[in-house]
Amino acid sequence: MLRFATILGVTLAVIFCSSAPVSAVDTATALRVLDPDNDGTIDMKEAIRGAKRVFKAINPDNDRTLDAAELRGRLSAAGLRAADPDNDGTLNWREYKALVKAMFRAANPDMDGTIDLRELSSPAGQRLLKLIYL
């Protein structure tokens, strides 16, 4: 199951996002913001906390789903289709959270359960950052 999740995460990472960083964000600054315990890494719980803030912030209509327009710059159309198991053209919180978890695993090649600055600076880490940091 873990192997499937890892393959899924990598596959999703490849098709989901463009390679441009989130608004040319300073990755070190993002890490500091997303790391409230100041251990120099982001764990899954911290990533989900960041994802929840992003989800709320980019959902101005408060309909509890994200559509392609709300995800623009964070997730490609192909990525939306791949992350949308019910094929309704939107991601609810459960679907968005599953996407973040898959992207976290893809950005964590050493599988230690944390993302450090090096990993966050990688292409997979930058794709994750688009989903968890404003």
C-alpha positions in Angstrom: 0.0 0.0 0.0 2.8 2.4 0.9 4.5 1.7 -2.5 1.2 2.5 -4.3 0.8 5.7 -2.3 4.4 6.7 -3.2 3.9 5.9 -6.9 0.6 7.8 -6.8 2.2 10.8 -5.2 5.0 10.9 -7.7 2.6 10.5 -10.6 0.4 13.3 -9.2 3.4 15.5 -8.7 4.4 15.2 -12.3 1.0 16.0 -13.7 -0.4 18.4 -11.1 1.6 21.6 -11.0 3.7 23.8 -13.2 7.3 24.0 -12.1 7.2 27.7 -11.2 7.4 28.4 -7.5 4.5 29.9 -5.6 4.7 33.6 -6.4 8.5 33.4 -6.3 8.2 32.8 -2.6 11.3 32.6 -0.5 11.4 28.9 0.5 13.2 29.5 3.8 10.6 32.0 4.8 7.8 29.6 3.9 9.5 26.9 6.0 9.7 29.3 9.0 6.0 30.1 8.7 4.9 26.5 8.3 7.1 25.2 11.2 5.6 26.5 14.4 7.7 24.1 16.6 10.9 25.6 15.0 12.5 22.2 14.4 13.6 23.2 10.9 11.2 20.8 9.2 7.5 20.5 8.2 5.8 17.3 9.3 2.5 16.0 7.9 0.4 17.7 10.7 2.1 21.1 9.9 1.5 20.6 6.2 -2.2 19.8 6.7 -2.5 22.9 8.9 -1.0 25.0 6.1 -3.2 23.4 3.5 -6.3 24.2 5.6 -5.3 27.9 5.6 -4.7 27.9 1.9 -8.0 26.0 1.2 -10.0 28.6 3.2 -8.1 31.6 1.7 -8.6 30.5 -2.0 -12.2 29.7 -1.5 -13.8 33.2 -1.5 -17.3 31.9 -2.3 -17.1 29.7 0.8 -18.8 26.8 -1.0 -16.4 24.3 0.6 -15.0 23.2 -2.7 -12.2 24.5 -4.9 -12.8 24.8 -8.7 -10.2 25.3 -11.5 -10.4 29.1 -11.1 -9.7 29.0 -7.4 -6.8 26.5 -7.9 -5.2 28.5 -10.8 -1.5 28.7 -10.3 -1.5 25.9 -7.7 -2.9 23.0 -9.7 -3.1 22.3 -13.4 -6.3 21.2 -15.1 -4.9 17.7 -15.5 -4.0 17.7 -11.8 -7.5 18.7 -10.9 -8.9 15.9 -12.9 -6.5 13.4 -11.4 -7.2 14.5 -7.8 -11.0 14.6 -8.3 -12.3 11.0 -7.7 -15.9 12.0 -8.0 -15.4 13.8 -11.3 -17.4 16.9 -10.2 -14.7 19.3 -11.4 -14.0 20.5 -7.8 -12.0 19.4 -4.8 -13.6 19.3 -1.4 -11.5 19.4 1.7 -11.2 15.6 1.9 -9.9 15.5 -1.7 -7.6 18.5 -1.2 -6.2 16.9 1.9 -5.5 13.6 0.1 -3.7 15.5 -2.6 -1.6 17.3 0.0 -0.7 14.0 1.6 0.3 12.5 -1.7 2.4 15.6 -2.6 4.0 15.5 0.9 5.1 11.9 0.3 6.5 12.8 -3.1 8.5 15.7 -1.6 9.9 13.4 1.2 12.2 11.0 -0.7 14.0 9.9 2.5 10.6 8.9 3.9 11.5 10.3 7.4 8.1 11.9 7.7 9.4 15.5 7.6 10.3 18.0 4.9 13.5 20.0 5.4 14.7 23.0 3.5 16.5 20.9 0.9 13.4 18.8 0.2 11.1 21.9 0.2 13.4 23.5 -2.3 13.2 20.5 -4.7 10.7 20.6 -7.6 8.4 18.2 -5.6 8.7 20.4 -2.5 7.8 23.5 -4.6 4.7 21.8 -5.9 3.7 20.9 -2.3 4.4 24.5 -1.2 1.8 25.7 -3.7 -0.8 23.7 -1.8 0.2 24.6 1.7 1.5 28.2 1.7 0.0 31.5 0.7 
